[in-house]
Every structure is written in C-alpha cells, then in structure tokens.
C-alpha cells in the first residue's frame, strides 16, 4: 500500500486566507484509492453551502469551494479530474491530453464521500475503486487541489505545488504524488 500525507499551498499571486490550512492523506491499496482532506481555520469566512439531501453529478463545481484531485496514468497523457463539493455534489472528467478531449467519465454512476463540517474544520473523505478506469498494476500520478471561495466571492487556488505563471491544476508537472 502507498500512503502519503499532503499539505496544500495557496497560489502566491492571489490573496489567500491567512488562517487556513488544507492537509490530508492519500493511499492506494491495489486499485482502491482513499483520499481525505481537512480544512482548518476561520471557516465562517468561507462560502460553504449546507450539505445537500440529494447529492448528484453536477458541472462547474470548481466555481465554488471544491476539493479536487487529478489522477494520471504514469507515462501517458490521459488523466481524470475528480471534483468533490462539500455540499455533496460531484463529477469526474476524463482528458486525453493537457486540457484536451474533456468528457464526463461515465464509468462512475455515483461518487459517495463523507463530509464532516464543524465550526473550525471541515473533513472530506472518499474511498473509491479505480478498476473501471485503470489497471491495478499501472502506476498513477496525482495532483491534489482545492478551490476556496470566500463569502465576498473571492477565489483562491490551493495545490501541492504551483508550476505555472497562473494557477493551473491541469499541469502534469503538478501531479507529484506517485502511487503504485
């Protein structure tokens, strides 16, 4: 099993929330992937809608507070973008190359994950079987990201690393966690 902790950094050219911390853990056991995020700090300033009673697949979740990760097959241009809203909505997109061929990944009919929202922390955890999209023996490279929107509508972009001149989660150079 591969098991790694992570801490996300805000994109430097954008004003960030000084009292926020985003950290977590990612693990792969065969083709079972587990990822958890913990957002800590002054959450009263962050725009987080109440949890939905009917979570569903939705588009453009990245326009609001959204936890994301990008999963690519090592030595391939193909990758997936997973979007997880603290409201409970989700989506998965497949790409054939850098921002090319974006399609909703239909291999997943639902993406159940848990959200625990408290006064000073929010935890989001997902456990998913990747058999429908990759082989267990394929090494994967992962970029872990989060979009945070404050109550005034300002957005900050958080990632393991920021390799571009602008915040761009799709840059393969930011897929820095390798899991086998």
TORNU-334032 format. One record per residue: z, x, y of N, C-alpha, C, CB in turn; residue in three letters. Coordinates in nm, 2 decimals, always signed. Atoms other than C-alpha are relative to their C-alpha. Glycine has a CB too. Example, Ala and Ser with C-alpha at 12.3 -4.5 7.8 and 13.67 -1.06 7.14 Angstrom:
((+0.00, +0.09, -0.12), (+0.78, +1.23, -0.45), (+0.00, +0.09, +0.12), (+0.12, -0.10, +0.00), Ala)
((+0.00, -0.09, -0.11), (+0.71, +1.37, -0.11), (+0.08, -0.08, +0.11), (-0.14, +0.04, +0.05), Ser)
***
This chain:
((+0.00, +0.08, -0.12), (+0.00, +0.00, +0.00), (+0.00, +0.09, +0.12), (+0.12, -0.10, +0.00), Unk)
((+0.00, -0.06, -0.13), (-0.08, +0.11, +0.35), (+0.09, -0.08, +0.09), (-0.14, +0.02, +0.06), Unk)
((-0.09, +0.07, -0.08), (+0.19, +0.02, +0.60), (+0.02, +0.08, +0.13), (+0.14, -0.04, -0.07), Unk)
((-0.02, -0.08, -0.12), (+0.19, +0.12, +0.97), (+0.05, -0.09, +0.11), (-0.14, +0.05, +0.04), Unk)
((-0.05, +0.07, -0.12), (+0.37, +0.02, +1.28), (-0.09, +0.04, +0.12), (+0.15, +0.04, +0.04), Unk)
((+0.08, -0.03, -0.12), (+0.20, +0.00, +1.62), (+0.07, -0.05, +0.12), (-0.14, -0.07, -0.02), Unk)
((-0.04, +0.04, -0.13), (+0.27, -0.03, +1.99), (-0.13, -0.01, +0.08), (+0.11, +0.09, +0.06), Unk)
((+0.12, +0.02, -0.09), (+0.00, -0.17, +2.23), (+0.03, +0.05, +0.14), (-0.04, -0.15, +0.00), Unk)
((-0.01, -0.05, -0.14), (-0.07, -0.03, +2.57), (-0.09, -0.08, +0.09), (-0.05, +0.15, +0.01), Unk)
((+0.09, +0.08, -0.09), (-0.20, -0.22, +2.87), (-0.11, +0.09, +0.05), (+0.08, -0.06, +0.12), Unk)
((+0.10, -0.08, -0.06), (-0.53, -0.12, +3.02), (+0.04, +0.04, +0.14), (-0.14, -0.09, +0.01), Unk)
((-0.07, -0.06, -0.11), (-0.43, +0.11, +3.30), (-0.06, -0.05, +0.14), (-0.02, +0.14, +0.00), Unk)
((+0.05, +0.04, -0.13), (-0.67, -0.01, +3.58), (+0.04, -0.14, +0.04), (-0.15, +0.02, +0.00), Unk)
((-0.04, +0.14, -0.03), (-0.53, -0.36, +3.56), (+0.15, -0.01, +0.02), (-0.05, -0.10, -0.11), Unk)
((-0.14, +0.01, -0.02), (-0.19, -0.45, +3.70), (+0.06, -0.07, -0.13), (+0.04, -0.09, +0.12), Unk)
((-0.07, +0.05, +0.13), (+0.04, -0.50, +3.39), (+0.13, -0.06, +0.03), (+0.01, +0.11, -0.10), Unk)
((-0.13, +0.06, -0.01), (+0.36, -0.68, +3.33), (+0.10, +0.12, -0.03), (+0.02, -0.12, -0.09), Unk)
((-0.08, -0.12, +0.02), (+0.62, -0.40, +3.37), (+0.11, -0.02, -0.11), (+0.07, +0.04, +0.13), Unk)
((-0.11, +0.02, +0.09), (+0.88, -0.57, +3.15), (-0.04, -0.06, -0.14), (+0.10, -0.10, +0.06), Unk)
((+0.05, +0.05, +0.13), (+0.66, -0.65, +2.85), (-0.01, +0.12, -0.10), (-0.13, -0.07, +0.01), Unk)
((+0.03, -0.09, +0.11), (+0.64, -0.47, +2.51), (-0.07, -0.08, -0.11), (+0.13, +0.07, -0.04), Unk)
((+0.07, +0.06, +0.12), (+0.40, -0.55, +2.23), (-0.01, +0.10, -0.11), (-0.15, -0.06, +0.04), Unk)
((+0.00, -0.09, +0.11), (+0.46, -0.39, +1.90), (-0.01, -0.08, -0.13), (+0.14, +0.08, -0.01), Unk)
((+0.01, +0.08, +0.13), (+0.42, -0.48, +1.53), (-0.02, +0.09, -0.12), (-0.11, -0.09, +0.01), Unk)
((+0.02, -0.06, +0.13), (+0.33, -0.39, +1.18), (-0.12, -0.05, -0.06), (+0.12, -0.01, -0.09), Unk)
((+0.12, +0.05, +0.08), (+0.01, -0.40, +0.97), (+0.01, +0.07, -0.13), (-0.13, +0.04, +0.08), Unk)
((+0.00, -0.05, +0.13), (-0.01, -0.35, +0.60), (-0.11, -0.06, -0.09), (+0.14, -0.03, -0.07), Unk)
((+0.10, +0.04, +0.09), (-0.27, -0.37, +0.33), (+0.04, +0.04, -0.14), (-0.14, +0.06, +0.03), Unk)
((-0.03, -0.02, +0.14), (-0.19, -0.41, -0.04), (-0.12, -0.06, -0.08), (+0.14, -0.07, -0.04), Unk)
((+0.13, +0.04, +0.06), (-0.52, -0.42, -0.24), (-0.08, -0.07, +0.11), (+0.02, -0.10, -0.12), Unk)
((+0.07, +0.06, -0.11), (-0.70, -0.68, -0.03), (+0.08, -0.11, +0.07), (-0.13, -0.07, -0.06), Unk)
((-0.09, +0.08, -0.08), (-0.40, -0.86, +0.11), (+0.04, +0.07, +0.13), (+0.13, -0.04, -0.09), Unk)
((-0.03, -0.06, -0.13), (-0.36, -0.79, +0.48), (+0.11, -0.08, +0.07), (-0.13, +0.00, +0.09), Unk)
((-0.11, +0.06, -0.07), (-0.04, -0.86, +0.66), (+0.01, +0.06, +0.14), (+0.14, +0.01, -0.07), Unk)
((-0.01, -0.06, -0.13), (-0.01, -0.82, +1.04), (+0.11, -0.09, +0.07), (-0.13, +0.00, +0.08), Unk)
((-0.10, +0.07, -0.08), (+0.28, -0.91, +1.27), (+0.01, +0.06, +0.14), (+0.14, -0.01, -0.07), Unk)
((-0.01, -0.04, -0.13), (+0.31, -0.89, +1.64), (+0.14, -0.05, +0.06), (-0.12, -0.05, +0.09), Unk)
((-0.12, +0.04, -0.07), (+0.63, -0.90, +1.85), (-0.02, +0.03, +0.15), (+0.13, +0.07, -0.05), Unk)
((+0.01, -0.01, -0.14), (+0.60, -0.97, +2.22), (+0.14, -0.02, +0.06), (-0.10, -0.10, +0.06), Unk)
((-0.13, +0.00, -0.06), (+0.92, -0.89, +2.41), (+0.00, +0.02, +0.15), (+0.10, +0.10, -0.06), Unk)
((-0.01, -0.02, -0.14), (+1.02, -0.92, +2.77), (+0.02, -0.13, +0.07), (-0.12, +0.06, +0.06), Unk)
((-0.01, +0.12, -0.08), (+1.02, -1.18, +3.05), (-0.11, -0.10, -0.03), (+0.01, +0.04, +0.15), Unk)
((+0.11, +0.09, +0.05), (+0.82, -1.45, +2.87), (-0.02, -0.12, +0.10), (+0.03, -0.04, -0.13), Unk)
((+0.02, +0.11, -0.09), (+0.88, -1.70, +3.15), (-0.12, +0.02, +0.09), (+0.13, -0.02, +0.08), Unk)
((+0.12, -0.03, -0.09), (+0.60, -1.53, +3.35), (-0.13, -0.01, -0.07), (+0.02, +0.14, +0.06), Unk)
((+0.12, +0.00, +0.08), (+0.35, -1.56, +3.06), (-0.04, -0.15, -0.03), (+0.02, +0.08, -0.13), Unk)
((+0.05, +0.13, +0.03), (+0.13, -1.86, +3.01), (-0.01, -0.02, -0.15), (-0.14, -0.03, +0.07), Unk)
((+0.00, +0.03, +0.14), (+0.21, -1.98, +2.66), (+0.02, -0.15, -0.02), (+0.11, +0.08, -0.08), Unk)
((-0.01, +0.15, +0.02), (+0.14, -2.35, +2.58), (+0.09, -0.02, -0.12), (-0.14, -0.06, -0.02), Unk)
((-0.08, +0.04, +0.11), (+0.37, -2.53, +2.33), (-0.09, +0.00, -0.13), (+0.06, -0.14, +0.01), Unk)
((+0.07, +0.00, +0.13), (+0.27, -2.50, +1.96), (-0.07, -0.13, -0.03), (+0.09, +0.04, -0.12), Unk)
((+0.08, +0.12, +0.03), (+0.00, -2.75, +1.85), (+0.05, -0.06, -0.13), (-0.15, +0.03, -0.01), Unk)
((-0.03, +0.07, +0.13), (+0.08, -3.01, +1.59), (-0.12, +0.00, -0.09), (+0.04, -0.15, +0.03), Unk)
((+0.12, +0.00, +0.08), (-0.28, -2.98, +1.47), (-0.08, +0.13, +0.03), (-0.08, -0.13, +0.02), Unk)
((+0.07, -0.12, -0.03), (-0.38, -2.61, +1.48), (-0.14, -0.01, -0.06), (+0.07, +0.12, -0.05), Unk)
((+0.14, +0.01, +0.05), (-0.76, -2.57, +1.44), (-0.08, +0.12, +0.05), (-0.07, -0.13, +0.05), Unk)
((+0.09, -0.11, -0.05), (-1.05, -2.33, +1.48), (-0.05, -0.04, +0.13), (-0.12, +0.01, -0.11), Unk)
((+0.05, +0.02, -0.13), (-1.14, -2.30, +1.84), (-0.07, +0.12, +0.06), (+0.11, -0.05, +0.10), Unk)
((+0.07, -0.11, -0.06), (-1.37, -2.09, +2.06), (+0.07, +0.05, +0.13), (-0.14, -0.04, +0.03), Unk)
((-0.05, -0.05, -0.13), (-1.28, -1.87, +2.36), (+0.15, +0.01, +0.01), (-0.06, -0.08, +0.11), Unk)
((-0.14, -0.01, -0.01), (-0.92, -1.83, +2.27), (+0.05, +0.12, +0.09), (+0.06, +0.02, -0.14), Unk)
((-0.03, -0.12, -0.08), (-0.93, -1.49, +2.45), (+0.01, -0.03, +0.15), (-0.10, +0.11, -0.03), Unk)
((-0.01, +0.03, -0.14), (-0.94, -1.67, +2.78), (+0.15, -0.03, +0.04), (-0.08, -0.12, +0.04), Unk)
((-0.15, +0.03, -0.02), (-0.56, -1.74, +2.74), (+0.07, +0.11, -0.08), (+0.04, -0.14, -0.04), Unk)
((-0.08, -0.09, +0.08), (-0.28, -1.55, +2.58), (-0.04, -0.01, -0.14), (+0.16, -0.03, +0.02), Unk)
((+0.06, +0.00, +0.14), (-0.42, -1.45, +2.24), (+0.03, +0.14, -0.06), (-0.15, -0.03, +0.01), Unk)
((-0.02, -0.12, +0.08), (-0.33, -1.20, +1.97), (-0.12, +0.02, -0.08), (+0.13, -0.01, -0.09), Unk)
((+0.12, -0.03, +0.07), (-0.63, -1.03, +1.82), (+0.00, +0.12, -0.08), (-0.11, +0.01, +0.10), Unk)
((+0.03, -0.13, +0.07), (-0.74, -0.77, +1.57), (-0.14, +0.00, -0.04), (+0.10, +0.02, -0.12), Unk)
((+0.14, -0.02, +0.04), (-1.08, -0.62, +1.49), (+0.01, +0.08, -0.13), (-0.07, +0.08, +0.11), Unk)
((+0.00, -0.06, +0.13), (-1.15, -0.52, +1.13), (-0.14, +0.04, -0.03), (+0.06, -0.09, -0.11), Unk)
((+0.13, -0.05, +0.04), (-1.44, -0.30, +1.04), (+0.00, +0.07, -0.13), (-0.06, +0.09, +0.11), Unk)
((+0.02, -0.08, +0.13), (-1.57, -0.15, +0.71), (-0.03, +0.14, +0.04), (-0.11, -0.06, -0.09), Unk)
((+0.03, -0.14, -0.03), (-1.55, +0.23, +0.73), (-0.14, +0.04, -0.03), (+0.10, +0.09, -0.08), Unk)
((+0.14, -0.05, +0.02), (-1.89, +0.39, +0.77), (-0.10, -0.11, +0.00), (-0.02, +0.08, -0.13), Unk)
((+0.09, +0.12, -0.01), (-2.05, +0.05, +0.85), (+0.00, -0.04, +0.15), (+0.03, -0.11, -0.10), Unk)
((-0.01, +0.06, -0.14), (-2.14, -0.12, +1.18), (+0.06, -0.14, +0.00), (-0.14, +0.00, +0.06), Unk)
((-0.05, +0.14, +0.01), (-2.02, -0.46, +1.05), (+0.15, +0.00, +0.03), (-0.03, -0.06, -0.14), Unk)
((-0.14, +0.02, -0.02), (-1.69, -0.59, +1.18), (+0.03, -0.14, +0.03), (+0.05, +0.09, +0.12), Unk)
((-0.05, +0.13, -0.03), (-1.48, -0.90, +1.24), (+0.10, +0.00, +0.11), (+0.06, -0.06, -0.13), Unk)
((-0.10, +0.02, -0.10), (-1.28, -1.03, +1.53), (+0.08, -0.12, -0.04), (-0.07, -0.02, +0.14), Unk)
((-0.10, +0.11, +0.03), (-0.97, -1.24, +1.45), (+0.08, -0.03, +0.13), (+0.10, +0.05, -0.12), Unk)
((-0.07, +0.05, -0.12), (-0.82, -1.45, +1.73), (+0.11, -0.09, -0.04), (-0.10, -0.07, +0.10), Unk)
((-0.12, +0.08, +0.04), (-0.47, -1.60, +1.69), (+0.07, -0.04, +0.13), (+0.09, +0.08, -0.09), Unk)
((-0.06, +0.05, -0.12), (-0.34, -1.82, +1.97), (+0.15, -0.03, -0.04), (-0.07, -0.12, +0.06), Unk)
((-0.14, +0.04, +0.03), (+0.04, -1.86, +1.99), (+0.02, -0.15, +0.00), (+0.10, +0.06, +0.11), Unk)
((+0.00, +0.14, +0.01), (-0.04, -2.23, +2.02), (-0.02, -0.05, -0.14), (-0.11, -0.07, +0.09), Unk)
((+0.03, +0.03, +0.14), (-0.16, -2.22, +1.66), (-0.15, +0.00, -0.03), (+0.06, -0.13, -0.04), Unk)
((+0.15, +0.01, +0.02), (-0.54, -2.23, +1.71), (-0.04, +0.14, -0.04), (-0.07, -0.05, +0.13), Unk)
((+0.05, -0.13, +0.05), (-0.75, -1.95, +1.56), (-0.16, +0.00, -0.01), (+0.06, +0.02, -0.14), Unk)
((+0.14, -0.01, +0.03), (-1.10, -1.82, +1.50), (-0.03, +0.14, -0.06), (-0.09, -0.03, +0.12), Unk)
((+0.04, -0.13, +0.05), (-1.28, -1.54, +1.32), (-0.15, +0.01, +0.02), (+0.03, +0.02, -0.16), Unk)
((+0.15, -0.02, -0.03), (-1.62, -1.40, +1.43), (-0.04, +0.13, -0.08), (-0.02, +0.02, +0.15), Unk)
((+0.06, -0.11, +0.07), (-1.85, -1.16, +1.24), (-0.11, +0.06, +0.09), (-0.06, -0.05, -0.14), Unk)
((+0.10, -0.07, -0.08), (-2.06, -0.90, +1.41), (-0.08, +0.10, -0.09), (+0.06, +0.08, +0.12), Unk)
((+0.08, -0.09, +0.07), (-2.35, -0.69, +1.27), (+0.00, +0.14, +0.06), (-0.14, -0.05, -0.02), Unk)
((-0.01, -0.13, -0.08), (-2.30, -0.41, +1.53), (+0.07, -0.03, +0.13), (-0.15, +0.06, +0.03), Unk)
((-0.08, +0.01, -0.12), (-2.14, -0.35, +1.86), (-0.05, -0.12, +0.08), (-0.02, +0.13, +0.09), Unk)
((+0.03, +0.13, -0.08), (-2.13, -0.70, +2.02), (-0.13, -0.07, -0.04), (+0.01, +0.02, +0.14), Unk)
((+0.13, +0.05, +0.05), (-2.44, -0.79, +1.81), (+0.02, -0.10, -0.11), (-0.09, +0.11, -0.04), Unk)
((+0.00, +0.10, +0.11), (-2.50, -1.10, +1.60), (+0.13, -0.08, -0.02), (-0.03, +0.07, -0.13), Unk)
((-0.12, +0.08, +0.01), (-2.18, -1.28, +1.68), (-0.02, -0.13, -0.07), (+0.07, -0.01, +0.14), Unk)
((+0.01, +0.13, +0.07), (-2.13, -1.56, +1.43), (+0.14, -0.04, -0.04), (-0.10, +0.01, -0.12), Unk)
((-0.13, +0.05, +0.06), (-1.83, -1.77, +1.33), (+0.00, +0.03, -0.14), (+0.02, -0.15, +0.03), Unk)
((-0.01, -0.03, +0.14), (-1.71, -1.64, +1.00), (+0.04, -0.12, -0.08), (+0.10, +0.12, -0.02), Unk)
((-0.03, +0.13, +0.07), (-1.73, -1.94, +0.77), (+0.07, +0.03, -0.13), (-0.13, -0.07, -0.03), Unk)
((-0.07, -0.03, +0.12), (-1.56, -1.76, +0.48), (+0.15, -0.05, +0.01), (+0.00, +0.15, -0.03), Unk)
((-0.14, +0.05, -0.02), (-1.23, -1.88, +0.63), (+0.00, -0.14, +0.05), (+0.08, +0.09, +0.10), Unk)
((-0.01, +0.14, -0.05), (-1.17, -2.25, +0.65), (+0.12, -0.03, +0.08), (+0.00, -0.10, -0.12), Unk)
((-0.13, +0.01, -0.08), (-0.82, -2.21, +0.79), (+0.06, +0.14, +0.00), (+0.10, -0.10, -0.05), Unk)
((-0.07, -0.13, -0.01), (-0.61, -1.92, +0.90), (+0.15, -0.03, +0.04), (-0.07, +0.09, +0.12), Unk)
((-0.14, +0.03, -0.03), (-0.24, -2.01, +0.87), (+0.08, +0.12, +0.03), (+0.06, -0.07, -0.12), Unk)
((-0.09, -0.10, -0.05), (+0.00, -1.80, +1.06), (+0.12, -0.06, +0.06), (-0.07, +0.10, +0.10), Unk)
((-0.13, +0.05, -0.05), (+0.36, -1.83, +1.18), (+0.02, +0.05, +0.14), (+0.11, +0.04, -0.10), Unk)
((-0.04, -0.04, -0.14), (+0.48, -1.82, +1.54), (+0.14, -0.04, +0.02), (-0.09, -0.07, +0.10), Unk)
((-0.14, +0.03, -0.04), (+0.84, -1.80, +1.64), (+0.02, +0.04, +0.15), (+0.10, +0.09, -0.09), Unk)
((-0.01, -0.02, -0.15), (+0.89, -1.84, +2.02), (+0.14, -0.02, +0.04), (-0.09, -0.10, +0.07), Unk)
((-0.14, +0.01, -0.06), (+1.23, -1.76, +2.17), (+0.00, +0.04, +0.14), (+0.09, +0.10, -0.08), Unk)
((+0.00, -0.02, -0.14), (+1.34, -1.71, +2.52), (-0.05, +0.14, +0.05), (+0.15, -0.01, +0.05), Unk)
((+0.04, -0.14, -0.04), (+1.28, -1.33, +2.53), (-0.09, +0.07, -0.10), (+0.12, +0.08, +0.03), Unk)
((+0.09, -0.07, +0.09), (+1.05, -1.27, +2.24), (-0.09, -0.11, -0.07), (+0.08, +0.08, -0.11), Unk)
((+0.09, +0.08, +0.08), (+0.76, -1.42, +2.05), (-0.05, +0.08, -0.11), (-0.12, -0.06, +0.09), Unk)
((+0.05, -0.07, +0.11), (+0.66, -1.32, +1.70), (-0.10, -0.08, -0.07), (+0.12, +0.03, -0.10), Unk)
((+0.12, +0.07, +0.07), (+0.33, -1.40, +1.53), (-0.03, +0.08, -0.12), (-0.12, -0.01, +0.09), Unk)
((+0.02, -0.07, +0.13), (+0.27, -1.31, +1.16), (-0.11, -0.07, -0.08), (+0.13, +0.00, -0.08), Unk)
((+0.11, +0.05, +0.08), (-0.04, -1.35, +0.95), (+0.00, +0.07, -0.13), (-0.13, +0.01, +0.07), Unk)
((+0.02, -0.06, +0.13), (-0.09, -1.29, +0.58), (-0.13, -0.06, -0.06), (+0.13, -0.02, -0.10), Unk)
((+0.13, +0.05, +0.04), (-0.45, -1.31, +0.46), (-0.06, +0.08, -0.11), (-0.09, -0.01, +0.12), Unk)
((+0.08, -0.07, +0.10), (-0.66, -1.23, +0.16), (-0.14, +0.03, +0.05), (+0.00, -0.08, -0.13), Unk)
((+0.13, -0.04, -0.05), (-0.97, -1.04, +0.26), (-0.12, +0.00, -0.10), (+0.01, +0.14, +0.06), Unk)
((+0.10, +0.00, +0.11), (-1.16, -1.09, -0.07), (-0.13, -0.07, +0.04), (+0.06, -0.07, -0.12), Unk)
((+0.13, +0.07, -0.03), (-1.41, -1.33, +0.09), (-0.09, +0.08, +0.09), (+0.04, -0.13, +0.07), Unk)
((+0.09, -0.07, -0.10), (-1.54, -1.07, +0.34), (-0.02, +0.15, -0.04), (+0.06, -0.01, +0.14), Unk)
((+0.01, -0.14, +0.03), (-1.47, -0.72, +0.20), (+0.05, +0.03, -0.14), (+0.07, +0.09, +0.10), Unk)
((-0.04, -0.04, +0.13), (-1.42, -0.54, -0.13), (+0.13, +0.07, +0.01), (-0.10, +0.08, -0.08), Unk)
((-0.13, -0.06, +0.00), (-1.07, -0.42, -0.22), (-0.01, +0.15, +0.01), (+0.08, -0.04, -0.12), Unk)
((+0.01, -0.15, +0.00), (-1.19, -0.06, -0.27), (-0.06, +0.05, +0.13), (-0.09, +0.04, -0.11), Unk)
((+0.06, -0.05, -0.13), (-1.36, -0.05, +0.08), (+0.12, +0.03, +0.10), (-0.09, -0.10, +0.06), Unk)
((-0.09, -0.04, -0.11), (-1.16, +0.14, +0.35), (-0.04, -0.08, +0.12), (+0.00, +0.15, +0.02), Unk)
((+0.03, +0.08, -0.13), (-1.12, -0.06, +0.67), (+0.06, +0.08, +0.11), (+0.06, -0.14, -0.01), Unk)
((-0.05, -0.05, -0.12), (-1.06, +0.05, +1.02), (+0.03, -0.12, +0.09), (-0.10, +0.10, +0.07), Unk)
((-0.05, +0.12, -0.07), (-0.86, -0.18, +1.25), (+0.03, +0.04, +0.14), (+0.12, -0.05, -0.07), Unk)
((-0.05, -0.01, -0.14), (-0.82, -0.22, +1.63), (+0.09, -0.12, +0.02), (-0.13, +0.00, +0.09), Unk)
((-0.10, +0.10, -0.02), (-0.52, -0.42, +1.73), (+0.01, -0.03, +0.15), (+0.14, +0.03, -0.06), Unk)
((+0.01, +0.03, -0.15), (-0.53, -0.60, +2.07), (+0.08, -0.13, +0.03), (-0.14, -0.01, +0.04), Unk)
((-0.06, +0.12, -0.04), (-0.37, -0.87, +2.27), (-0.05, -0.03, +0.15), (+0.16, +0.00, +0.00), Unk)
((+0.03, +0.05, -0.13), (-0.47, -1.07, +2.58), (+0.12, -0.07, +0.05), (-0.13, -0.09, +0.01), Unk)
((-0.12, +0.07, -0.06), (-0.18, -1.17, +2.81), (-0.04, -0.06, +0.13), (+0.12, +0.10, +0.02), Unk)
((+0.03, +0.07, -0.13), (-0.23, -1.43, +3.08), (+0.13, -0.05, +0.06), (-0.10, -0.13, -0.03), Unk)
((-0.12, +0.04, -0.06), (+0.04, -1.49, +3.33), (-0.01, -0.14, +0.06), (+0.04, +0.10, +0.11), Unk)
((+0.00, +0.13, -0.05), (+0.13, -1.82, +3.49), (-0.08, -0.02, +0.13), (+0.14, -0.05, +0.03), Unk)
((+0.09, +0.00, -0.12), (-0.07, -1.73, +3.80), (-0.15, +0.02, -0.03), (+0.04, +0.11, +0.10), Unk)
((+0.14, -0.02, +0.05), (-0.39, -1.68, +3.59), (-0.05, +0.14, -0.01), (-0.08, -0.08, +0.09), Unk)
((+0.04, -0.14, +0.02), (-0.39, -1.30, +3.59), (+0.00, +0.04, -0.14), (+0.09, +0.09, +0.09), Unk)
((+0.01, -0.03, +0.14), (-0.50, -1.15, +3.26), (+0.01, +0.16, -0.01), (-0.14, -0.04, -0.05), Unk)
((-0.01, -0.14, +0.04), (-0.40, -0.81, +3.11), (-0.05, +0.02, -0.14), (+0.14, +0.06, +0.03), Unk)
((+0.06, -0.03, +0.13), (-0.56, -0.65, +2.81), (+0.08, +0.12, -0.06), (-0.15, +0.04, +0.01), Unk)
((-0.08, -0.09, +0.07), (-0.35, -0.46, +2.56), (-0.06, +0.04, -0.13), (+0.14, -0.06, -0.03), Unk)
((+0.06, -0.05, +0.12), (-0.47, -0.24, +2.27), (+0.07, +0.13, -0.04), (-0.15, +0.03, +0.03), Unk)
((-0.06, -0.13, +0.05), (-0.37, +0.06, +2.05), (-0.04, +0.11, +0.09), (-0.05, +0.02, -0.14), Unk)
((+0.05, -0.10, -0.09), (-0.59, +0.27, +2.28), (-0.12, -0.07, +0.08), (-0.05, +0.13, -0.08), Unk)
((+0.12, +0.05, -0.08), (-0.85, +0.21, +2.55), (-0.09, +0.12, +0.02), (+0.05, -0.06, +0.14), Unk)
((+0.09, -0.11, +0.00), (-1.15, +0.43, +2.51), (-0.11, -0.01, +0.11), (-0.07, +0.02, -0.13), Unk)
((+0.11, +0.02, -0.09), (-1.39, +0.28, +2.77), (+0.05, +0.00, +0.14), (-0.07, -0.13, -0.03), Unk)
((-0.03, +0.01, -0.14), (-1.41, +0.27, +3.15), (+0.06, -0.14, +0.04), (-0.12, +0.03, +0.08), Unk)
((-0.05, +0.13, -0.01), (-1.33, -0.10, +3.12), (+0.07, -0.04, -0.13), (-0.11, -0.10, +0.04), Unk)
((-0.07, +0.05, +0.12), (-1.11, -0.29, +2.88), (-0.11, -0.06, -0.09), (+0.11, -0.11, +0.03), Unk)
((+0.10, +0.05, +0.10), (-1.34, -0.34, +2.57), (+0.05, +0.02, -0.14), (-0.13, +0.08, +0.02), Unk)
((-0.06, +0.00, +0.14), (-1.18, -0.43, +2.24), (-0.10, +0.03, -0.11), (+0.07, -0.13, -0.02), Unk)
((+0.11, -0.02, +0.10), (-1.52, -0.40, +2.06), (-0.04, +0.14, -0.02), (-0.12, -0.08, +0.04), Unk)
((+0.04, -0.14, +0.02), (-1.55, -0.03, +2.10), (+0.06, +0.06, -0.13), (+0.05, +0.09, +0.12), Unk)
((-0.04, -0.05, +0.13), (-1.54, +0.12, +1.75), (+0.10, +0.12, +0.01), (-0.12, +0.05, -0.08), Unk)
((-0.09, -0.12, -0.02), (-1.35, +0.43, +1.89), (+0.14, -0.05, +0.01), (-0.04, +0.07, +0.12), Unk)
((-0.14, +0.05, -0.01), (-1.05, +0.20, +1.93), (+0.05, -0.06, -0.13), (+0.01, -0.11, +0.11), Unk)
((-0.04, +0.05, +0.14), (-1.04, +0.09, +1.56), (+0.07, +0.13, -0.06), (-0.12, -0.05, -0.08), Unk)
((-0.06, -0.13, +0.04), (-0.79, +0.38, +1.50), (+0.09, -0.01, -0.12), (+0.07, +0.05, +0.12), Unk)
((-0.09, +0.00, +0.12), (-0.58, +0.25, +1.21), (-0.09, -0.02, -0.12), (+0.10, -0.13, +0.01), Unk)
((+0.08, +0.01, +0.12), (-0.74, +0.31, +0.87), (+0.09, -0.04, -0.11), (-0.06, +0.14, -0.04), Unk)
((-0.08, +0.06, +0.11), (-0.62, +0.11, +0.57), (-0.09, +0.00, -0.12), (+0.05, -0.14, +0.03), Unk)
((+0.08, +0.00, +0.13), (-0.73, +0.16, +0.21), (+0.06, -0.10, -0.10), (+0.00, +0.14, -0.06), Unk)
***
